Amino acid sequence: MICVGRARKAPEAALFDRYAARLPWPLTLREVDERRPLKGEALKRREAELLLAQVPRGARVVALDERGRDLSSPEIAATVGRWRDDGCRDIAFIVGGADGLDRSVRARADLVLALGRATWPHMLVRAMLAEQIYRIYAILSGHPYHRA
């Protein structure tokens, strides 16, 4: 998971850690932060550069964006399962800053995904996404956590 901003000791960070610890594979959180006082499109472009620089070579990219596809958990798991079966070793889930993602991140993404139409705090999105990643694992492995 590659995110704009730094997590602090907070309930959202503990919830992220809780789901990450359940996974049988590592869930790495990479954080980027632009400290220069940029605004608007200049800030989004710079954040995009920082985010994309953290994507592992050969990784599939999932960009979280309110304009993305609204998929069910089983649909997301099916996509991840296809990527896994095609030999993909890494998936980079990208969460932008308060102003959203630059179009270059959406253009690089293999999947642009929305977590519904509501707006969520960025630190809470990390926890929600960690839960969805755990749910993907549960669906793909036949674990009873996901009861659909």
Order of alpha helices (4+ residues) and beta strands (2+ residues): beta-alpha-beta-alpha-beta-alpha-beta-alpha-beta-alpha
